Amino acid sequence: LGLILILLYGLFNSVRDSLLVLVAIPFSAAGGVIALYLTGLDLSVSAAIGFVSLFGVSVMNGILIMTYFNGLVNSGMPAEEAMFTAAEKRMRPLLMTALSACIGLLPAALSHGIGSQVQRPLAMVVVGGMLLGPIMLLVVAPALQMVFLDKRRGKPRVKPMDNTLKLDE
């Protein structure tokens, strides 16, 4: 998680934004743990690999929302409006990604044949995390943005670029 935080800081140049992106990880992890518990599967190496891939997808979802939010704020939109707009506009892509991952891994999660002892924990972790993580991200991230980004409300972090061409004569 430390390496992910360093990379996010390099992307956003803000510890606050980087930590807000990492908020998605506990919800996805909780979904994976709940899925393992409900199916009676143990934490194994393949389940741990599922958690690693789930963390990557969760961070990607958080980056999508935070990048869209920052773009709206930098273009002059008030932070409160930008927060709800970002969650609304990114909701469909996030849920489509989660649903396609769940549908794709459902056969592996429900299999009982040869080799299923390896693939079932991985698939269950990813399916459980992808069912809970994006939904909680869309609910919790805007609320946390309101709490932690209160000082920046209505003020763009970086002044919008002037796209007019200036010629020296």
VENBELDA-V496960 format. One record per helix or strand of 2 or more residues. SS is the DSSP state (a for helix, b for strand). FROM is the first residue (numbers start at 1). LEN is the number of residues. Records with the same first field share a line. If there is no record, write none. Layout:
# VENBELDA-V496960
SS->FROM-LEN / FROM-LEN
This chain:
# VENBELDA-V496960
a->2-11 / 15-25 / 45-30 / 79-32 / 116-33 / 150-3
